[in-house]
Amino acid sequence: MNTNSVSEPSANEPKVNEPGMNGRSARGLGVSFTDVRFAYPSGVQALDGVSIDIPAGQRVAIVGQNGAGKTTLVRHLNGIFSPTSGQVVVGDTDTKGHTIAKLSALVGYVFQNPDEQLFARKVRDDVAFGPKNLGAEPERIDELVATALERVGLAGETDTHPHNLSLSERKRVALAAVLAMDTPVVVLDEPTTGQDQRGIALIARIIADLTAQGRTVIAITHDMDFCVENFDRVIVMALGRVLADGSPEEVFAKPDVLEQARVEAPQLMRLSTALGWSDRPRTVAEFVDKLPAR
């Protein structure tokens, strides 16, 4: 399933990177969930009154154990799911009134499993599919594809069949396909799964670049070290509800919340707590800087 495929936008549909449209910047869009509830046809209540406001340009990590409602929540952003009740808004666009194809012009979604997203016989065709259907000119498509593949470290795999690549490489092809669409909002579902240290560092640089451009970046992750090093805001979920929402230092200082969500604090924060420090260093550099004072 390739939910990043879109039809050509009409005059009444939101366009990507159009300065001043809907009162937003050319790069970022805010996202809001208002009292969102969602139940699967089986009757399982996956979301239970979730309200979150994410300003344009913010980078946010959503954490919690499997079944907490994280993926269900973000799949409302591009119309894969529609709330049973409540409202989901991207910029000024209520997702309930638009198709997956139209919302994909605003929200790029990188699936946890790249095989749900990739379908073409060549890497280039997978990456080009989105911008082509957004109406980009051939020369612009070539530029977007080349830039996206360069950014994910796969510039030499243009003509390779995606399924001849490793899982970590396929995940980066899926990421390139979203980067090539140049969307104001980027959602990453478990971006570090299957990646080695080099791949994780590459993804971290991409997130930093997107933030510098003013994009809104939302990630679901079980990697707490990656979370605390790369995101300014952490949202903890359990049983379809938000348990905590704040800076990494604030959220990971709440042991009761972490226990309820079955989430473990990042290793440096656990170490600093064990050492009796009141500070919560987020990176190795921060930890080392604080050592001389101890």
C-alpha positions as CSV (number, residue, x, y, z in Angstrom):
1,M,0.0,0.0,0.0
2,N,1.5,3.3,-1.1
3,T,-0.2,6.0,0.9
4,N,2.2,8.6,-0.4
5,S,0.7,8.5,-3.9
6,V,-1.4,11.5,-4.7
7,S,-3.4,12.8,-7.6
8,E,-2.7,16.1,-9.2
9,P,-4.0,18.9,-6.9
10,S,-7.0,20.9,-8.1
11,A,-7.4,24.6,-7.6
12,N,-9.4,23.9,-4.4
13,E,-6.9,21.6,-2.8
14,P,-4.0,22.6,-0.6
15,K,-0.6,22.8,-2.4
16,V,2.8,22.1,-1.0
17,N,5.3,24.8,-0.2
18,E,3.1,27.7,-1.4
19,P,4.1,30.8,0.6
20,G,1.3,32.4,2.6
21,M,-1.2,29.7,1.9
22,N,-3.7,29.3,4.8
23,G,-1.6,31.7,6.7
24,R,1.3,29.3,7.1
25,S,5.0,29.5,6.2
26,A,6.3,27.9,3.0
27,R,7.8,25.0,5.0
28,G,5.9,24.0,8.1
29,L,2.4,23.2,9.2
30,G,0.9,22.8,12.6
31,V,-1.0,19.7,13.6
32,S,-3.8,19.4,16.2
33,F,-5.8,16.5,17.6
34,T,-8.9,17.6,19.6
35,D,-10.6,15.0,21.8
36,V,-9.9,12.3,19.2
37,R,-11.5,8.9,19.8
38,F,-11.1,5.9,17.5
39,A,-12.6,2.4,17.7
40,Y,-11.7,-0.4,15.3
41,P,-14.6,-2.4,13.7
42,S,-14.0,-5.1,16.3
43,G,-15.0,-2.6,19.0
44,V,-11.4,-2.1,20.4
45,Q,-11.0,1.5,21.6
46,A,-7.6,2.5,20.2
47,L,-7.8,6.2,21.0
48,D,-9.6,7.6,24.0
49,G,-9.9,11.4,24.0
50,V,-6.5,12.4,22.7
51,S,-5.8,16.2,22.5
52,I,-2.5,17.4,21.2
53,D,-1.3,20.6,19.6
54,I,2.0,20.5,17.6
55,P,3.2,23.9,16.3
56,A,4.7,24.2,12.8
57,G,8.4,23.3,12.8
58,Q,8.4,21.3,16.0
59,R,10.0,17.9,16.3
60,V,8.1,15.5,18.5
61,A,8.6,11.9,19.6
62,I,5.7,9.7,20.6
63,V,6.6,6.8,22.8
64,G,4.8,3.9,24.6
65,Q,4.5,0.2,24.4
66,N,2.9,-1.7,21.5
67,G,-0.8,-1.2,21.5
68,A,-0.6,2.3,23.1
69,G,-2.3,3.9,20.1
70,K,0.8,5.7,18.7
71,T,0.5,4.4,15.1
72,T,-3.3,4.6,15.1
73,L,-3.0,8.3,16.1
74,V,-0.5,9.4,13.4
75,R,-2.4,7.5,10.7
76,H,-5.2,10.0,11.2
77,L,-2.9,12.7,9.8
78,N,-3.0,11.4,6.2
79,G,-6.5,10.0,6.3
80,I,-5.7,6.3,6.7
81,F,-8.0,6.5,9.7
82,S,-10.7,8.9,10.4
83,P,-11.7,9.7,14.0
84,T,-14.8,8.1,15.4
85,S,-15.3,11.4,17.1
86,G,-13.1,14.5,17.6
87,Q,-11.1,16.5,15.1
88,V,-7.7,16.2,13.4
89,V,-6.4,19.3,11.6
90,V,-3.2,19.7,9.5
91,G,-2.7,23.4,9.0
92,D,-6.2,24.6,8.3
93,T,-7.3,21.3,6.7
94,D,-9.7,19.1,8.6
95,T,-8.5,15.6,7.6
96,K,-12.1,14.2,7.8
97,G,-13.0,16.2,4.7
98,H,-10.1,15.0,2.5
99,T,-8.8,11.8,0.9
100,I,-5.5,10.0,1.6
101,A,-4.3,11.2,-1.8
102,K,-4.9,14.9,-1.0
103,L,-3.6,14.7,2.5
104,S,-0.4,13.1,1.3
105,A,0.5,16.4,-0.3
106,L,0.7,17.8,3.3
107,V,1.9,14.8,5.3
108,G,4.6,12.4,4.3
109,Y,4.3,9.2,6.2
110,V,7.2,6.7,6.4
111,F,5.9,3.3,7.4
112,Q,7.6,1.1,9.9
113,N,7.6,-1.7,7.3
114,P,8.9,-0.3,4.0
115,D,7.3,-3.2,2.1
116,E,3.9,-1.6,2.7
117,Q,5.2,1.5,0.9
118,L,7.4,0.3,-2.0
119,F,6.0,-1.2,-5.2
120,A,8.1,-0.3,-8.2
121,R,10.8,-2.3,-9.9
122,K,13.4,0.4,-9.6
123,V,14.4,2.6,-6.6
124,R,14.2,5.7,-8.7
125,D,10.6,5.0,-9.7
126,D,9.5,4.5,-6.1
127,V,11.1,7.8,-5.1
128,A,9.7,9.6,-8.2
129,F,6.1,8.4,-7.8
130,G,5.0,11.0,-5.3
131,P,6.4,14.2,-6.9
132,K,5.2,13.0,-10.3
133,N,1.6,12.7,-9.1
134,L,1.9,16.0,-7.4
135,G,2.4,17.5,-10.8
136,A,6.1,18.3,-10.7
137,E,7.9,18.9,-13.9
138,P,10.3,16.1,-15.2
139,E,13.4,18.2,-14.5
140,R,12.2,19.0,-11.0
141,I,11.4,15.3,-10.4
142,D,14.9,14.3,-11.4
143,E,16.3,16.9,-9.0
144,L,14.1,15.8,-6.1
145,V,14.9,12.1,-6.6
146,A,18.6,12.7,-6.9
147,T,18.7,14.9,-3.8
148,A,16.5,12.5,-1.7
149,L,18.6,9.4,-2.6
150,E,21.8,11.4,-1.8
151,R,20.5,12.3,1.6
152,V,19.7,8.7,2.5
153,G,23.0,7.4,1.2
154,L,21.5,5.5,-1.7
155,A,22.6,7.6,-4.7
156,G,24.2,4.5,-6.3
157,E,21.1,2.4,-6.1
158,T,18.9,4.3,-8.6
159,D,18.2,1.3,-10.9
160,T,18.2,-1.4,-8.2
161,H,15.0,-3.3,-7.5
162,P,14.0,-2.3,-3.9
163,H,13.6,-5.9,-2.8
164,N,17.2,-6.6,-3.7
165,L,18.2,-4.2,-0.9
166,S,18.5,-5.0,2.8
167,L,15.7,-4.0,5.2
168,S,17.6,-1.0,6.4
169,E,18.2,0.2,2.9
170,R,14.5,-0.4,1.9
171,K,13.5,1.8,4.9
172,R,15.8,4.5,3.6
173,V,14.2,4.2,0.1
174,A,10.8,4.7,1.8
175,L,12.2,7.7,3.6
176,A,13.6,9.1,0.3
177,A,10.2,8.7,-1.3
178,V,8.7,11.0,1.4
179,L,11.6,13.5,1.3
180,A,11.2,13.8,-2.5
181,M,7.5,14.9,-1.9
182,D,8.8,17.9,0.0
183,T,5.9,17.8,2.5
184,P,5.4,20.4,5.3
185,V,4.9,17.5,7.8
186,V,6.9,14.3,8.0
187,V,5.9,11.3,10.1
188,L,8.5,8.6,10.9
189,D,7.3,5.3,12.2
190,E,10.1,3.5,14.1
191,P,12.8,5.1,11.9
192,T,15.8,3.4,13.6
193,T,14.5,-0.1,13.4
194,G,17.0,-2.3,11.5
195,Q,19.6,0.6,11.1
196,D,23.2,0.3,12.2
197,Q,25.0,3.2,13.9
198,R,25.8,4.8,10.6
199,G,22.1,4.6,9.5
200,I,20.9,6.0,12.8
201,A,23.3,9.0,12.5
202,L,22.1,9.6,8.9
203,I,18.5,9.7,10.0
204,A,19.4,12.0,12.9
205,R,21.0,14.4,10.4
206,I,17.9,14.3,8.2
207,I,15.7,15.1,11.1
208,A,17.9,18.1,12.0
209,D,17.9,19.3,8.4
210,L,14.0,19.1,8.2
211,T,13.8,21.0,11.5
212,A,16.2,23.7,10.2
213,Q,13.9,24.0,7.1
214,G,10.9,24.6,9.5
215,R,9.2,21.3,8.8
216,T,7.1,19.5,11.4
217,V,8.6,16.1,12.3
218,I,6.7,13.5,14.3
219,A,8.3,10.2,15.1
220,I,7.1,7.0,16.8
221,T,10.0,5.3,18.4
222,H,10.9,2.6,21.0
223,D,14.5,3.9,20.9
224,M,14.7,6.2,23.9
225,D,18.3,7.1,23.4
226,F,17.5,8.3,19.8
227,C,14.4,10.0,21.1
228,V,16.2,12.1,23.8
229,E,19.1,13.0,21.5
230,N,16.9,14.2,18.6
231,F,13.6,15.5,19.8
232,D,12.6,18.5,21.8
233,R,9.2,17.2,22.9
234,V,8.2,13.8,24.1
235,I,4.6,12.5,24.3
236,V,4.0,9.3,26.3
237,M,0.9,7.2,25.4
238,A,-0.7,4.2,27.0
239,L,-4.1,2.5,26.3
240,G,-5.0,5.2,23.8
241,R,-4.4,8.1,26.1
242,V,-1.7,10.7,26.6
243,L,0.0,10.2,30.0
244,A,2.7,12.9,29.7
245,D,3.8,15.6,27.3
246,G,6.8,17.8,27.7
247,S,10.5,18.2,27.2
248,P,12.7,15.0,27.5
249,E,14.0,16.2,30.8
250,E,10.5,16.7,32.2
251,V,9.0,13.5,30.8
252,F,11.8,11.1,31.7
253,A,11.8,12.4,35.3
254,K,8.4,10.8,35.9
255,P,9.1,7.2,36.9
256,D,5.4,6.5,37.7
257,V,4.4,7.5,34.2
258,L,7.2,5.6,32.6
259,E,6.3,2.5,34.5
260,Q,2.6,2.8,33.5
261,A,3.6,3.2,29.8
262,R,6.2,0.4,30.1
263,V,8.9,2.8,28.9
264,E,12.4,2.9,30.2
265,A,14.3,6.2,30.5
266,P,17.3,6.7,28.2
267,Q,20.5,5.1,29.5
268,L,22.4,8.4,30.2
269,M,19.4,9.7,32.3
270,R,19.3,6.4,34.1
271,L,23.0,6.6,34.8
272,S,22.8,10.2,36.0
273,T,19.9,9.2,38.4
274,A,21.9,6.3,39.7
275,L,24.8,8.7,40.4
276,G,22.5,10.9,42.3
277,W,22.6,13.8,39.9
278,S,19.7,16.2,39.7
279,D,20.6,17.0,36.0
280,R,19.3,14.9,33.1
281,P,22.0,14.9,30.3
282,R,20.6,14.1,26.9
283,T,23.8,13.3,25.1
284,V,27.2,11.8,25.8
285,A,28.7,15.3,25.3
286,E,26.4,16.8,27.9
287,F,27.2,13.9,30.3
288,V,31.0,14.4,29.9
289,D,30.7,18.2,30.3
290,K,29.1,17.7,33.7
291,L,31.7,15.2,35.0
292,P,34.4,17.8,36.1
293,A,31.9,19.4,38.4
294,R,31.2,16.2,40.3
